[in-house]
Amino acid sequence: MNSEPDTRPDLGVDVPPDLRYAAYARERLAAMTPPADVEAFALAYHLLQLAYLLVTDLETRIHRPRGLTLPGFRLMFKLWLLGPTQPVRLAEISAMSRSAVTNAVNTLERGGLVERRPVPEDGRAVVVALTAAGEAAVREAFAEQTRREREWFACLGPAEREQMTALLARILHSRPADLP
């Protein structure tokens, strides 16, 4: 029994295939016995799909053409706002492992976008800072990313955007205790 989501008349042909699939999967899960949680599935599916599409879009249109990755841009953006910061702090606020931060910083340093500076009070500690080229790059990429984010969220009014942001922040705040 092969029921193709694309051929279901009640889902509409103007609906993108990923959303037709989500409706199909939700319907199938609703017919299952627990532990299927249809609402949790739908929420996670849509969040993951949005995150994947948004990351792919920003990487493809904005960051890769500038020789950056989205994680690299995120680190540069944090440095732009915070100023020189220790790598361990960058890892904490980026939900990245220390090794991932180190790898990204190494790549950005080779590109002349960031530099490591010693911390005078602690001979072993370093901070990462933007170079002048890094600051120019993050400013340019941020302007373009802001424009693209506006396109993505244009279907929401200001109050809806604020509410969605608050709901997502609430989920992030109450994440499972075994996560950082």
Secondary structure, 3 states (H helix, E strand, C coil): CCCCHHHCHHHCCCCCHHHHHHHHHHHHHHCCCCCCCHHHHHHHHHHHHHHHHHHHHHHHHHHHHHCCCHHHHHHHHHHHHHCCECHHHHHHHHCCCHHHHHHHHHHHHHCCCEEEEEECCEEEEEEEEECHHHHHHHHHHHHHHHHHHHHHCCCCCHHHHHHHHHHHHHHHHCCCCCCC
